[in-house]
Amino acid sequence: MKYCILSLLAFTLLLSSCKTTNPEFQQEVADPQLIHNTVQKLTDVIVHDIFSPPVASRIYAYPSIAAYECMVPGVEGYQSLAGQLNGFTAGPKPEAGKEYAFPVAALHAYAQIGKALIFSEAKMEAYQKEVATTFKNINMPQDVYDRSMTFGQEMADHILAWADKDMYKQTRTYPKYSIPEEADKWRPTPPDYMDGIEPHWNKIRTMVLDSAQQFPPLPPTEFSLDPKSKFMAEVKEVYDVVKNAGEEELAIAQFWDCNPYVSHHKGHVMFATKKITPGGHWMGITKIASQKTNADFMKTIETYARVSISLFDAFISCWDEKYRSSLLRPETVINSTMDEDWLPLLQTPPFS
């Protein structure tokens, strides 16, 4: 009788073990849609929190790099970005001889860093609970799940320590942009006449560029109010294109409208429309390209990392030139010299 009871108990434990272990769990956790969903959630929070385009590029970059670094140990043919990105050193390594679900680590690291860089942490935490439920329903071995989450957290901590040294915190204390007195220099534009955003962004540590000045663009057209000058010819072109814009031109402009905060004034009522940033737009394009090419989880992660790194450095280089040339916006010139009632198709963002 005792033997029968022990046999029944062993059989019950065996059945229980079979129910909680899914032999296909590695394939299921590597669904690229999971990373697309996670990036989209971060985009949604960036829009909600109204981060400026340069700051948004930073919020995208560090999580993407962390997710990529989590995947490298588990996929042949890829190498760490340590030593390739400025100031970035080798991170934690998985324990030898132990099984990991590296996509679990990657998604956890991405979400943890994203949460650390935004304001609305609760929104990301709620999403993380949804992902945890997804993983629970996949029925992977508990030790693999726990080990993978720990590795993801270790990688997130490593990346955040690196991010903490990129001068972002220091630039929060720098003075606001002071408007020069010269006639050709940028000045705030209607309707809100907002201060110039992130005038010190060129101080942020680059990732691949050696500095913000490595690839300076050609200088803008020389300022001149002479009606026969090249500068005024370009201003007149902007005026005419907007004045004669048809439905197609308006639709194209609206598609590329990435101003994260557009204010609307109706009498005494003012409200705002929140939208994606330019970086968010390109992350969305990255999703489309990855899906159209049926990219797997690792290729998708790599693509997001490459795009976000490029955006990060591009904003630093671009903002360096914006505040070096600090040229007047066409709207300002047109309103003061040609037509005071003229409005651009899209609201002018608060930078030169």
C-alpha positions in Angstrom: 0.0 0.0 0.0 2.8 2.3 0.9 4.5 1.5 -2.4 1.4 2.4 -4.3 1.0 5.7 -2.6 4.6 6.7 -3.3 4.2 5.7 -6.9 1.0 7.7 -7.2 2.8 10.7 -5.7 5.7 10.4 -8.1 3.4 10.1 -11.1 1.5 13.2 -9.9 4.7 15.2 -9.6 5.7 14.1 -13.1 2.4 15.2 -14.6 2.7 18.6 -12.8 6.2 19.0 -14.2 5.0 18.3 -17.7 2.3 20.9 -17.4 4.8 23.7 -16.4 7.4 22.9 -19.0 6.9 23.9 -22.6 9.5 22.3 -24.9 8.9 25.1 -27.4 9.3 28.0 -25.0 12.6 29.2 -26.5 10.9 29.8 -29.8 7.8 31.4 -28.3 9.7 33.9 -26.2 11.7 34.9 -29.3 8.6 36.4 -31.0 9.8 39.7 -32.5 6.3 41.2 -32.0 7.2 41.3 -28.3 10.0 43.8 -28.8 7.9 45.8 -31.3 5.2 46.0 -28.6 7.8 47.1 -26.0 9.2 49.8 -28.2 5.7 51.0 -29.0 4.9 51.2 -25.3 7.9 53.3 -24.7 6.9 55.6 -27.6 3.4 55.9 -26.1 4.9 57.1 -22.8 7.3 59.5 -24.5 4.4 61.1 -26.2 2.4 61.2 -23.0 5.3 62.8 -21.0 6.1 65.3 -23.9 9.8 64.8 -24.1 11.7 67.0 -26.6 13.2 65.3 -29.7 16.8 65.3 -28.4 15.8 63.8 -25.0 13.5 61.3 -26.7 16.5 60.1 -28.8 18.3 59.4 -25.6 15.4 57.5 -24.1 15.3 55.2 -27.1 19.0 54.5 -27.4 20.0 53.1 -24.0 17.2 50.5 -23.7 17.9 49.4 -27.3 21.6 48.9 -26.6 20.8 47.0 -23.4 18.4 44.6 -25.2 21.0 44.0 -27.9 23.7 43.3 -25.3 21.4 40.8 -23.6 20.9 38.9 -26.8 24.6 38.7 -28.0 25.6 35.8 -25.7 22.9 33.6 -27.1 23.2 34.2 -30.8 26.2 33.4 -33.0 27.6 35.9 -35.4 27.0 39.0 -33.2 29.4 40.9 -31.0 29.1 43.2 -28.1 29.2 47.0 -28.6 31.6 47.3 -25.7 34.7 49.2 -26.8 32.8 50.4 -29.9 30.6 53.0 -28.2 32.2 55.9 -26.3 32.8 55.0 -22.7 30.9 51.7 -22.9 32.7 48.8 -21.2 31.9 45.1 -21.2 28.8 44.2 -19.2 27.7 41.2 -17.2 28.0 37.7 -18.7 25.5 34.8 -18.3 26.6 31.9 -16.1 28.4 29.2 -18.0 26.6 26.0 -18.5 23.2 27.4 -17.5 20.2 27.8 -19.7 18.8 31.3 -20.4 15.8 32.7 -22.4 17.8 35.7 -23.7 14.7 37.4 -25.2 13.3 37.5 -21.6 16.4 39.2 -20.4 16.4 41.6 -23.3 12.8 42.7 -22.9 13.3 43.1 -19.1 16.4 45.3 -19.6 14.7 47.4 -22.2 11.7 48.1 -20.0 13.7 48.7 -16.9 15.9 51.3 -18.6 13.0 52.9 -20.3 11.2 53.2 -17.0 14.2 54.9 -15.5 14.4 57.5 -18.2 10.7 58.6 -18.3 8.3 60.3 -15.9 5.3 58.0 -16.0 6.9 54.9 -14.5 3.6 53.4 -13.6 2.6 53.0 -17.3 5.7 51.0 -18.0 5.3 48.9 -14.8 1.7 48.1 -15.9 3.1 46.9 -19.3 5.8 44.8 -17.6 3.1 43.0 -15.7 1.4 42.2 -19.0 4.6 40.8 -20.4 5.2 38.8 -17.3 1.7 37.2 -17.8 2.7 36.4 -21.4 5.8 34.6 -20.2 3.9 32.8 -17.5 1.4 31.5 -20.1 4.3 30.2 -22.2 5.2 27.9 -19.3 9.0 28.0 -19.4 11.0 26.4 -16.6 10.9 28.7 -13.6 14.7 28.6 -13.1 15.3 29.7 -16.7 12.9 32.6 -16.3 14.4 33.7 -13.0 17.9 33.4 -14.3 17.1 35.4 -17.4 15.3 38.2 -15.5 18.3 38.5 -13.2 20.7 38.7 -16.2 18.4 41.4 -17.8 18.4 43.4 -14.6 22.2 43.2 -14.3 22.5 44.4 -17.8 20.1 47.3 -17.2 22.1 48.4 -14.2 25.3 48.3 -16.2 23.8 50.4 -19.0 22.2 52.9 -16.6 25.6 53.4 -14.9 27.1 54.2 -18.3 24.2 56.5 -19.2 24.6 58.4 -15.9 28.0 59.7 -17.2 26.8 61.2 -20.5 26.4 64.8 -19.2 22.6 64.7 -19.3 22.2 65.5 -15.6 24.7 68.2 -15.8 23.0 70.0 -18.7 19.8 70.1 -16.7 21.5 72.8 -14.6 22.9 74.9 -17.4 21.3 78.3 -18.3 18.5 78.7 -20.8 19.2 79.9 -24.3 19.8 83.7 -24.3 18.5 85.3 -27.5 21.2 87.3 -29.3 20.5 90.8 -30.4 21.7 90.3 -34.0 19.0 90.6 -36.6 19.8 87.3 -38.2 19.6 85.2 -35.0 16.8 82.8 -34.1 14.0 84.1 -31.9 10.9 82.4 -30.4 8.0 81.9 -32.8 4.2 82.1 -32.4 1.8 81.1 -31.0 3.6 80.3 -27.6 7.0 81.9 -28.2 8.7 79.1 -26.3 12.3 79.2 -25.2 14.8 77.4 -27.4 15.0 73.8 -26.3 18.2 72.0 -25.3 20.7 74.7 -26.3 23.5 72.6 -24.6 22.7 69.3 -26.2 26.1 69.3 -28.0 27.7 68.7 -24.6 26.1 65.2 -24.4 28.5 62.4 -24.8 28.3 60.9 -28.3 28.2 57.2 -29.0 30.1 56.7 -32.3 31.1 60.2 -33.3 34.2 61.5 -31.6 32.4 64.7 -30.8 29.5 66.9 -31.9 31.8 68.7 -34.3 33.2 65.6 -36.2 30.9 66.1 -39.2 29.8 69.7 -39.3 27.2 70.5 -42.0 27.6 73.2 -44.6 26.7 76.6 -43.1 23.3 78.0 -43.9 22.7 80.6 -46.6 24.2 84.0 -45.7 21.5 86.2 -44.1 20.4 89.2 -46.1 17.1 91.1 -46.4 18.0 92.3 -49.9 15.1 91.2 -52.1 17.7 90.0 -54.7 19.7 87.9 -52.3 19.8 84.1 -52.2 18.5 84.1 -48.7 15.3 86.1 -49.6 14.8 83.9 -52.7 14.7 80.9 -50.4 12.3 82.6 -48.0 10.1 83.5 -50.9 10.1 79.9 -52.0 8.9 78.8 -48.6 6.2 81.4 -48.7 5.0 80.3 -52.2 5.1 76.6 -51.5 2.9 77.0 -48.4 0.5 79.5 -50.1 0.0 77.2 -53.1 0.0 73.9 -51.2 -2.7 71.4 -52.2 -4.2 68.4 -50.4 -1.3 66.2 -51.3 1.3 68.6 -50.1 -0.6 69.1 -46.9 -0.9 65.4 -46.3 2.9 64.9 -46.8 3.6 67.7 -44.4 1.3 66.3 -41.8 2.8 62.8 -42.2 6.2 64.2 -41.3 4.9 66.5 -38.5 6.9 65.2 -35.5 6.5 68.3 -33.2 5.7 66.6 -29.9 3.7 69.5 -28.5 1.5 71.6 -30.8 -0.6 74.2 -29.0 -4.0 75.4 -30.3 -5.6 78.7 -29.5 -9.4 79.2 -29.9 -10.4 82.5 -28.4 -9.6 82.3 -24.7 -9.2 78.5 -24.9 -5.8 76.9 -25.3 -5.2 73.1 -25.7 -2.4 71.0 -27.0 -1.9 68.0 -29.3 0.8 65.6 -28.4 2.5 63.5 -31.1 5.6 61.4 -31.7 9.0 62.9 -32.0 11.2 62.6 -35.1 13.0 59.8 -33.4 9.7 58.1 -32.6 8.8 58.4 -36.2 11.9 56.6 -37.3 11.5 53.9 -34.7 8.1 53.3 -36.2 9.6 53.0 -39.7 12.1 50.6 -38.2 9.2 48.4 -37.1 7.7 48.4 -40.5 11.0 47.5 -42.2 11.6 44.7 -39.7 8.2 43.2 -40.2 8.3 43.5 -44.0 11.6 41.6 -44.1 10.4 39.0 -41.5 13.4 39.8 -39.3 13.8 37.5 -36.3 14.1 38.6 -32.7 17.8 39.2 -32.8 17.8 41.0 -36.2 15.0 43.2 -35.0 16.8 44.1 -31.8 20.0 44.9 -33.7 18.1 47.1 -36.1 16.5 49.1 -33.3 19.9 49.5 -31.7 21.6 50.7 -34.9 18.8 53.2 -35.6 18.6 54.5 -32.1 22.4 55.0 -31.9 22.3 56.8 -35.2 19.5 59.1 -34.0 21.3 59.7 -30.7 24.4 61.0 -32.4 22.5 62.8 -35.2 20.6 64.9 -32.7 23.8 65.9 -30.9 25.5 66.9 -34.2 22.4 68.6 -35.5 21.7 70.6 -32.3 25.4 71.7 -32.3 24.9 73.4 -35.7 21.4 74.8 -34.8 22.8 76.8 -31.9 26.0 77.7 -33.6 24.3 79.2 -36.7 21.2 80.1 -34.8 19.5 81.4 -38.0 16.1 83.0 -38.1 13.2 80.8 -39.0 11.4 81.6 -42.3 8.2 82.3 -40.4 9.9 85.2 -38.6 11.3 86.7 -41.8 8.0 86.3 -43.7 5.9 87.8 -41.0 8.3 90.8 -40.6 9.0 91.6 -44.2 6.3 90.0 -46.4 3.0 89.0 -44.8 2.3 89.4 -41.1 -0.7 87.0 -41.3 1.2 84.2 -43.0 1.3 80.8 -41.2 3.3 77.7 -42.0 1.6 74.4 -42.7 2.9 73.1 -39.4 3.5 74.9 -36.2 7.1 76.0 -36.0 9.0 74.1 -33.2 11.0 76.0 -30.6 14.5 75.8 -32.0 16.4 77.3 -34.9 
